[in-house]
């Protein structure tokens, strides 16, 4: 193996460890047998300013398996609690993850680098701390797809095969992911200290988070209330974006909600195909708590748990703190609906002028909801329906009609939509169709294509299908005939029985 990456070329900070003692445990990655690089995002590494341009695959494999970390890198396992499927677990923490440090990227933003699958930590409970190739490559696919769709998200920097087996329902090849995030601070991080009534650390953590993610709030006496509002606003915008592309997270526990407003932890997640609000793909969500339509409400529920955790910071007396938190959280629904409607207006090809009245909002909401009802009634593919609506905007309704069994119902709705479009005559037909194609993807991570790629990589060691799918997902809005197979829905019988797994 070539020499390890030097401290000079790979320089990380760790303000979390330096400023927040008691919020983590120092820990080292487990040794691995034969690290081999499966994936490395050189463009992202360059964006992060990591100085790895000249690093070879052996060096990168050693670095991102934790076997040859520079001397200044001191990994830590972060502690947190969490509500999992509504039930509170007072101590969770990084059971198979390690924060290895923070990079200051080319835009001056501080961003975490963390291992996932690097072995047991003091927070592992009964787990082995390891991860398998398939779930780690899934993190790559979903993260890059979300990034290409313009949705705030964590991303994968590297995946390294360990050369060791991982034992689940079957024996699988092991792997370690390196994930990049604005931070790994979660709602559950605050719940951990609130449950212990450790107000000093709760305040330290909150002030660190404000300085890192909302520095414009300063250090005024109302900053914690303003910060709660900022976190809630980010979540409302994020959830609207999820809903507008048909994304289902699958495990929206409070330990999987980032206060930075990024999508994080891509375990049993999936993109909806035939539209139905009750869609659930996660094998562990047996009662549909985290079904597609429930996600905005769950986000608000999680934020309520966050507000409860930081109540002592909002006011000196509990009643006043509760009033402040209640007032902030009461605005979540309106904020979410605003972002949701603005997203749907863009998908419908409407300019959506900001000066619109409440009556205009009601009209456009009804138009959007009736469109979704049509999709549900016909079991129509969510992604393709929007894309074919762009064809209809160009005067070619035939591809759209081919998706629907109920032609008259579709035609009646199209007449209403065309009347609404006519209100904005400055938005020319070709311009409208082009704008719609820029926000309505043709290619999403179709479940059957994802599983096809992961199975090839895990069972046969073939990365070709994974790399081809990844290339397609990075071009979600392109009408490229060579990518046509990735736009095709799965057979109905496949989708009906499809279940995704967390991979722990």
C-alpha positions as CSV (number, residue, x, y, z in Angstrom):
1,X,0.0,0.0,0.0
2,X,1.2,3.5,-0.7
3,X,2.1,5.9,2.0
4,X,-0.8,7.4,4.0
5,X,-2.2,10.8,3.3
6,X,-0.2,13.4,5.2
7,X,-1.4,15.9,7.8
8,X,-0.4,18.7,5.5
9,X,-2.6,17.6,2.6
10,X,-5.6,16.5,4.7
11,X,-6.3,19.1,7.3
12,X,-9.5,18.9,9.5
13,X,-10.7,20.9,12.4
14,X,-13.0,19.6,15.1
15,X,-14.8,22.5,16.8
16,X,-17.5,20.2,18.1
17,X,-15.0,18.2,20.1
18,X,-13.1,21.3,21.2
19,X,-16.1,23.3,22.4
20,X,-18.5,20.7,23.6
21,X,-16.9,18.4,26.1
22,X,-19.3,15.8,27.5
23,X,-21.2,15.6,24.2
24,X,-19.1,12.7,22.8
25,X,-16.6,10.0,23.5
26,X,-13.2,9.9,21.8
27,X,-13.0,6.6,19.8
28,X,-11.1,4.9,17.0
29,X,-12.3,3.1,14.0
30,X,-12.0,-0.7,14.1
31,X,-9.2,-2.4,12.1
32,X,-10.3,-3.8,8.8
33,X,-8.9,-6.7,6.8
34,X,-8.5,-5.4,3.2
35,X,-9.8,-1.9,2.5
36,X,-10.7,-1.3,-1.1
37,X,-12.1,1.9,-2.6
38,X,-15.5,1.5,-4.2
39,X,-16.5,5.1,-4.6
40,X,-14.9,8.5,-4.2
41,X,-16.4,11.8,-5.1
42,X,-13.4,13.8,-6.3
43,X,-15.5,16.8,-7.2
44,X,-16.9,17.0,-3.6
45,X,-13.4,16.5,-2.1
46,X,-12.3,19.5,-4.2
47,X,-15.3,21.5,-3.0
48,X,-14.3,20.7,0.5
49,X,-10.7,21.7,-0.1
50,X,-9.3,18.4,1.3
51,X,-6.1,18.4,-0.7
52,X,-6.6,14.9,-2.1
53,X,-6.1,15.6,-5.8
54,X,-3.0,13.5,-6.0
55,X,-4.1,10.7,-3.7
56,X,-4.2,7.3,-5.2
57,X,-6.9,4.7,-4.7
58,X,-4.9,2.7,-2.1
59,X,-4.2,5.9,-0.1
60,X,-7.9,6.8,-0.2
61,X,-8.9,3.3,0.8
62,X,-6.6,3.5,3.8
63,X,-7.8,7.0,4.8
64,X,-11.5,6.5,4.4
65,X,-11.5,3.1,6.1
66,X,-9.9,4.8,9.1
67,X,-6.7,2.7,8.9
68,X,-4.4,5.6,8.1
69,X,-5.8,8.8,9.6
70,X,-3.3,11.7,9.9
71,X,-2.1,12.2,13.5
72,X,-4.2,15.4,14.0
73,X,-7.5,13.6,13.3
74,X,-9.1,12.4,16.5
75,X,-12.4,10.7,15.8
76,X,-15.3,11.0,18.2
77,X,-18.7,9.2,18.7
78,X,-21.4,11.8,19.4
79,X,-24.1,11.1,22.0
80,X,-27.8,11.7,21.5
81,X,-31.2,10.4,22.5
82,X,-34.3,10.1,20.3
83,X,-37.9,9.3,19.9
84,X,-38.0,6.2,17.7
85,X,-41.5,5.5,16.3
86,X,-42.9,7.8,19.1
87,X,-41.1,6.0,22.0
88,X,-38.3,7.8,23.8
89,X,-34.9,6.2,24.1
90,X,-32.8,8.3,26.5
91,X,-29.5,7.2,25.1
92,X,-28.7,6.3,21.5
93,X,-25.6,7.9,20.1
94,X,-23.2,7.0,17.3
95,X,-23.4,3.2,17.5
96,X,-21.5,2.7,14.3
97,X,-20.4,6.2,13.3
98,X,-17.5,8.5,14.1
99,X,-17.1,12.2,13.4
100,X,-13.6,12.5,12.1
101,X,-13.6,16.3,11.8
102,X,-14.7,19.3,10.0
103,X,-13.6,20.8,6.7
104,X,-13.9,24.5,5.8
105,X,-15.1,24.3,2.2
106,X,-14.3,26.7,-0.7
107,X,-17.3,28.9,0.3
108,X,-16.2,29.2,3.9
109,X,-18.8,26.8,5.3
110,X,-17.9,24.4,8.1
111,X,-18.9,20.8,7.1
112,X,-18.7,17.5,9.0
113,X,-16.9,14.4,7.7
114,X,-18.1,11.2,9.5
115,X,-17.6,7.5,9.1
116,X,-20.5,5.1,9.1
117,X,-19.9,1.4,9.6
118,X,-16.5,1.9,11.3
119,X,-17.1,-0.5,14.1
120,X,-18.6,-0.7,17.6
121,X,-18.5,2.4,19.9
122,X,-19.7,2.7,23.6
123,X,-23.1,3.6,22.1
124,X,-23.5,0.4,20.0
125,X,-25.8,-1.4,22.4
126,X,-26.2,-4.9,20.8
127,X,-25.0,-3.9,17.3
128,X,-21.8,-4.8,15.7
129,X,-21.1,-1.3,14.5
130,X,-20.5,-2.4,11.0
131,X,-22.2,-1.7,7.7
132,X,-22.7,-3.6,4.4
133,X,-21.8,-2.6,0.9
134,X,-25.4,-2.3,-0.4
135,X,-26.8,0.1,2.2
136,X,-23.6,2.3,2.0
137,X,-23.9,2.5,-1.8
138,X,-27.6,3.3,-1.3
139,X,-26.5,6.4,0.7
140,X,-24.5,7.5,-2.3
141,X,-27.3,7.1,-4.8
142,X,-30.0,8.8,-2.7
143,X,-27.7,11.6,-1.5
144,X,-26.5,12.4,-5.0
145,X,-30.1,12.2,-6.4
146,X,-31.3,14.6,-3.7
147,X,-28.4,17.0,-4.4
148,X,-29.1,16.9,-8.2
149,X,-32.8,17.7,-7.4
150,X,-31.8,20.7,-5.4
151,X,-32.9,19.3,-2.1
152,X,-30.7,20.1,1.0
153,X,-28.9,16.8,1.8
154,X,-26.0,15.0,3.3
155,X,-23.7,13.5,0.7
156,X,-21.3,10.6,0.4
157,X,-17.7,11.4,-0.1
158,X,-16.3,7.8,-0.1
159,X,-17.3,4.2,0.3
160,X,-14.6,1.6,1.1
161,X,-15.1,-2.1,1.1
162,X,-13.6,-3.6,4.3
163,X,-12.8,-7.1,3.0
164,X,-14.7,-8.5,5.9
165,X,-18.2,-10.1,6.2
166,X,-21.1,-8.5,7.9
167,X,-23.7,-10.8,9.4
168,X,-27.4,-9.9,9.0
169,X,-30.2,-12.1,7.7
170,X,-27.4,-13.3,5.4
171,X,-23.7,-12.8,5.2
172,X,-22.9,-9.6,3.3
173,X,-19.6,-7.8,2.3
174,X,-18.7,-5.0,4.7
175,X,-18.2,-1.4,3.9
176,X,-17.5,2.0,5.5
177,X,-19.2,5.2,4.3
178,X,-17.7,8.7,4.7
179,X,-20.6,11.2,4.9
180,X,-20.5,15.0,4.5
181,X,-23.0,17.1,6.4
182,X,-23.5,20.7,7.5
183,X,-23.4,19.1,10.9
184,X,-24.6,15.9,12.6
185,X,-26.4,17.7,15.4
186,X,-29.9,16.3,15.7
187,X,-33.1,17.0,17.6
188,X,-32.1,13.9,19.6
189,X,-28.8,15.6,20.6
190,X,-30.8,18.2,22.6
191,X,-33.2,15.6,24.0
192,X,-30.2,13.7,25.5
193,X,-29.2,16.6,27.7
194,X,-32.8,17.7,28.4
195,X,-33.6,14.2,29.7
196,X,-30.7,14.6,32.2
197,X,-31.7,18.2,33.1
198,X,-28.2,19.2,32.1
199,X,-29.0,22.8,31.4
200,X,-25.4,24.0,31.2
201,X,-24.5,21.6,28.4
202,X,-27.9,22.2,26.7
203,X,-27.1,25.9,26.5
204,X,-23.6,25.3,25.3
205,X,-24.9,23.0,22.6
206,X,-27.6,25.5,21.6
207,X,-25.1,28.4,21.4
208,X,-22.6,26.4,19.4
209,X,-25.4,25.4,17.0
210,X,-26.5,29.0,16.6
211,X,-23.0,30.2,16.0
212,X,-22.5,27.4,13.4
213,X,-25.8,27.5,11.6
214,X,-27.5,30.8,12.4
215,X,-24.7,33.2,13.2
216,X,-26.8,36.1,12.0
217,X,-28.9,35.7,15.2
218,X,-26.0,36.9,17.3
219,X,-26.1,36.5,21.1
220,X,-29.2,38.6,22.0
221,X,-31.6,37.5,24.7
222,X,-34.2,36.3,22.2
223,X,-31.7,34.2,20.1
224,X,-32.9,30.8,21.3
225,X,-36.6,31.6,20.3
226,X,-35.4,33.0,17.0
227,X,-33.3,29.9,16.5
228,X,-36.3,27.6,17.1
229,X,-38.1,29.6,14.5
230,X,-35.2,29.3,12.0
231,X,-35.0,25.5,12.5
232,X,-38.7,25.1,12.1
233,X,-38.6,27.2,8.9
234,X,-35.8,25.0,7.4
235,X,-37.8,21.9,8.2
236,X,-41.0,23.2,6.6
237,X,-39.1,24.1,3.4
238,X,-37.3,20.7,3.4
239,X,-40.5,18.7,3.9
240,X,-42.2,20.6,1.1
241,X,-39.4,19.6,-1.2
242,X,-39.6,16.0,-0.2
243,X,-43.3,15.9,-0.8
244,X,-43.0,17.6,-4.2
245,X,-40.7,14.9,-5.5
246,X,-42.5,12.0,-3.9
247,X,-39.7,11.2,-1.4
248,X,-40.4,9.0,1.6
249,X,-37.8,9.0,4.3
250,X,-39.0,5.9,6.1
251,X,-37.6,6.5,9.6
252,X,-38.4,10.1,10.7
253,X,-37.2,9.6,14.3
254,X,-36.0,12.6,16.2
255,X,-32.4,11.2,16.0
256,X,-32.8,11.4,12.2
257,X,-33.8,15.0,12.0
258,X,-30.9,17.4,11.5
259,X,-31.2,20.9,12.9
260,X,-29.3,22.1,9.9
261,X,-32.3,21.3,7.7
262,X,-30.6,18.6,5.6
263,X,-31.9,15.2,4.6
264,X,-30.0,12.7,6.6
265,X,-29.8,8.9,7.2
266,X,-30.9,7.2,4.0
267,X,-31.9,3.8,5.3
268,X,-35.3,2.5,4.3
269,X,-36.1,5.5,2.1
270,X,-37.7,5.3,-1.3
271,X,-39.3,7.4,-4.0
272,X,-43.0,6.9,-4.6
273,X,-44.1,5.5,-8.0
274,X,-47.9,5.2,-8.3
275,X,-49.3,8.1,-6.4
276,X,-50.9,7.3,-3.1
277,X,-50.7,9.4,0.1
278,X,-50.6,6.3,2.3
279,X,-47.5,4.8,0.6
280,X,-45.0,3.1,2.9
281,X,-42.0,1.2,1.8
282,X,-40.0,0.8,5.1
283,X,-40.1,-2.8,6.4
284,X,-40.0,-1.5,10.0
285,X,-42.9,1.0,9.7
286,X,-45.6,-1.6,10.2
287,X,-48.3,0.9,11.1
288,X,-47.6,3.6,8.6
289,X,-46.4,6.2,11.1
290,X,-44.0,7.6,8.5
291,X,-46.1,7.2,5.4
292,X,-45.7,9.7,2.6
293,X,-48.7,11.9,3.7
294,X,-47.8,11.8,7.3
295,X,-44.3,13.3,6.9
296,X,-45.2,17.0,7.4
297,X,-47.1,16.3,10.6
298,X,-44.3,14.1,11.9
299,X,-41.8,16.9,11.2
300,X,-44.0,19.2,13.3
301,X,-44.2,16.5,16.0
302,X,-40.4,16.2,16.0
303,X,-40.1,20.0,16.3
304,X,-42.4,19.9,19.3
305,X,-40.0,17.5,21.0
306,X,-37.1,19.8,20.1
307,X,-39.0,22.8,21.6
308,X,-39.6,20.8,24.8
309,X,-35.9,20.0,25.0
310,X,-34.9,23.6,24.8
311,X,-37.7,25.2,26.9
312,X,-35.3,26.3,29.7
313,X,-33.5,28.4,27.1
314,X,-36.6,30.2,25.8
315,X,-37.7,32.0,29.0
316,X,-37.0,32.0,32.7
317,X,-40.4,30.5,33.7
318,X,-41.9,27.4,32.1
319,X,-45.3,29.0,31.2
320,X,-43.7,31.8,29.2
321,X,-41.4,29.3,27.5
322,X,-44.3,27.1,26.5
323,X,-46.2,30.1,25.1
324,X,-43.2,31.1,23.0
325,X,-42.6,27.6,21.7
326,X,-46.3,27.1,21.0
327,X,-46.6,30.3,19.0
328,X,-43.6,29.4,16.9
329,X,-44.7,25.8,16.2
330,X,-48.2,27.0,15.4
331,X,-46.8,28.7,12.3
332,X,-45.2,25.5,10.9
333,X,-48.3,24.4,9.0
334,X,-48.7,27.7,7.2
335,X,-45.0,27.8,6.4
336,X,-45.1,24.3,5.1
337,X,-48.2,24.9,3.0
338,X,-46.6,28.1,1.5
339,X,-43.5,26.2,0.4
340,X,-45.6,23.2,-0.8
341,X,-47.9,25.4,-2.9
342,X,-45.0,27.4,-4.3
343,X,-43.3,24.2,-5.3
344,X,-46.5,22.9,-6.9
345,X,-47.1,26.1,-8.8
346,X,-43.7,25.7,-10.4
347,X,-44.4,22.1,-11.2
348,X,-47.7,23.2,-12.8
349,X,-45.9,25.8,-14.9
350,X,-47.3,28.8,-13.0
351,X,-45.2,31.8,-12.3
352,X,-46.8,32.1,-8.8
353,X,-46.4,35.9,-8.3
354,X,-45.7,36.6,-4.6
355,X,-48.4,39.3,-4.5
356,X,-51.2,36.7,-4.9
357,X,-54.2,36.9,-2.6
358,X,-55.6,34.3,-0.3
359,X,-58.3,33.6,-2.9
360,X,-55.6,32.9,-5.5
361,X,-53.9,30.5,-3.1
362,X,-57.2,28.7,-2.5
363,X,-57.8,28.4,-6.3
364,X,-54.3,27.1,-6.9
365,X,-54.4,24.7,-3.9
366,X,-57.7,23.3,-5.2
367,X,-56.1,22.9,-8.7
368,X,-53.1,21.1,-7.3
369,X,-55.1,18.9,-4.9
370,X,-57.5,17.9,-7.7
371,X,-54.6,16.9,-9.9
372,X,-53.2,14.7,-7.1
373,X,-56.6,13.2,-6.6
374,X,-56.7,12.3,-10.3
375,X,-53.3,10.6,-9.9
376,X,-54.4,8.7,-6.9
377,X,-57.7,7.5,-8.5
378,X,-55.8,6.2,-11.6
379,X,-52.8,4.8,-9.8
380,X,-50.7,7.0,-12.1
381,X,-46.9,7.3,-11.8
382,X,-46.2,10.5,-9.8
383,X,-43.0,11.4,-11.6
384,X,-44.0,10.7,-15.2
385,X,-47.4,12.4,-14.8
386,X,-45.7,15.7,-14.0
387,X,-43.2,15.3,-16.8
388,X,-46.0,14.5,-19.3
389,X,-47.9,17.5,-18.1
390,X,-45.0,19.5,-19.5
391,X,-45.6,17.9,-22.9
392,X,-49.3,18.9,-22.6
393,X,-48.1,22.5,-21.9
394,X,-46.4,22.3,-25.3
395,X,-49.6,21.2,-27.1
396,X,-48.8,17.5,-27.0
397,X,-51.3,15.9,-24.6
398,X,-51.2,12.4,-26.0
399,X,-48.3,11.1,-23.7
400,X,-50.2,12.4,-20.7
401,X,-53.5,10.8,-21.8
402,X,-51.7,7.5,-22.2
403,X,-51.1,7.4,-18.4
404,X,-54.8,7.8,-17.5
405,X,-57.6,5.4,-17.8
406,X,-60.2,8.1,-17.1
407,X,-59.9,10.4,-20.1
408,X,-62.9,12.6,-19.4
409,X,-61.8,13.4,-15.9
410,X,-58.3,14.3,-17.0
411,X,-59.7,16.4,-19.9
412,X,-61.9,18.3,-17.4
413,X,-59.0,19.1,-15.2
414,X,-56.8,20.1,-18.1
415,X,-59.4,22.6,-19.1
416,X,-59.2,24.2,-15.7
417,X,-55.4,24.2,-15.7
418,X,-55.3,25.8,-19.2
419,X,-57.6,28.5,-18.0
420,X,-55.3,29.1,-15.0
421,X,-52.3,29.2,-17.3
422,X,-54.0,31.8,-19.4
423,X,-54.0,34.2,-16.5
424,X,-50.2,34.5,-17.1
425,X,-50.1,35.2,-20.8
426,X,-46.5,36.5,-20.5
427,X,-45.4,33.0,-19.7
428,X,-45.3,31.7,-23.3
429,X,-46.2,28.1,-24.1
430,X,-42.6,27.0,-24.9
431,X,-41.2,28.9,-22.0
432,X,-43.8,27.3,-19.7
433,X,-43.0,23.7,-20.8
434,X,-39.2,24.4,-20.5
435,X,-39.7,25.8,-16.9
436,X,-41.8,22.7,-16.0
437,X,-39.1,20.3,-17.2
438,X,-36.6,22.2,-15.1
439,X,-38.4,21.4,-11.9
440,X,-40.2,18.1,-12.8
441,X,-37.5,15.3,-12.9
442,X,-37.6,12.6,-15.5
443,X,-35.2,10.4,-13.5
444,X,-35.5,9.5,-9.8
445,X,-34.0,6.5,-7.9
446,X,-36.6,4.0,-9.1
447,X,-36.7,1.2,-6.5
448,X,-36.1,-1.6,-8.9
449,X,-33.1,0.1,-10.5
450,X,-31.6,0.9,-7.1
451,X,-32.0,-2.7,-6.0
452,X,-30.6,-4.0,-9.3
453,X,-27.5,-1.8,-8.9
454,X,-26.9,-2.7,-5.2
455,X,-27.4,-6.4,-5.8
456,X,-24.8,-6.4,-8.6
457,X,-22.3,-4.6,-6.3
458,X,-23.0,-6.7,-3.2
459,X,-23.5,-10.2,-4.6
460,X,-21.2,-10.1,-7.6
461,X,-18.8,-7.2,-6.9
462,X,-19.9,-5.5,-10.1
463,X,-20.0,-1.7,-9.9
464,X,-21.0,-1.0,-13.5
465,X,-24.8,-0.9,-12.8
466,X,-24.2,1.3,-9.8
467,X,-22.0,3.8,-11.7
468,X,-24.4,3.9,-14.6
469,X,-27.4,4.6,-12.3
470,X,-25.4,7.2,-10.4
471,X,-24.6,9.0,-13.7
472,X,-28.3,9.0,-14.6
473,X,-29.4,10.3,-11.2
474,X,-27.0,13.2,-11.5
475,X,-29.0,14.3,-14.6
476,X,-32.6,14.1,-13.4
477,X,-34.0,16.7,-15.7
478,X,-32.3,15.5,-19.0
479,X,-34.3,14.1,-21.9
480,X,-31.5,11.8,-23.0
481,X,-32.6,8.7,-24.9
482,X,-29.6,6.8,-23.5
483,X,-31.1,7.2,-20.0
484,X,-34.6,6.2,-20.9
485,X,-34.5,2.8,-19.0
486,X,-34.0,4.7,-15.8
487,X,-37.2,6.7,-16.3
488,X,-39.4,3.6,-16.6
489,X,-41.6,2.7,-13.7
490,X,-41.2,-0.7,-12.1
491,X,-43.8,-3.4,-12.9
492,X,-46.9,-2.9,-10.7
493,X,-46.4,-6.3,-9.0
494,X,-42.8,-5.3,-8.0
495,X,-43.9,-2.0,-6.4
496,X,-46.8,-3.6,-4.6
497,X,-44.5,-6.0,-2.7
498,X,-41.4,-3.7,-2.4
499,X,-39.9,-3.1,1.0
500,X,-36.8,-1.2,1.9
501,X,-34.5,-2.0,4.9
502,X,-32.4,0.1,7.2
503,X,-29.3,-2.0,6.8
504,X,-28.3,-1.8,10.5
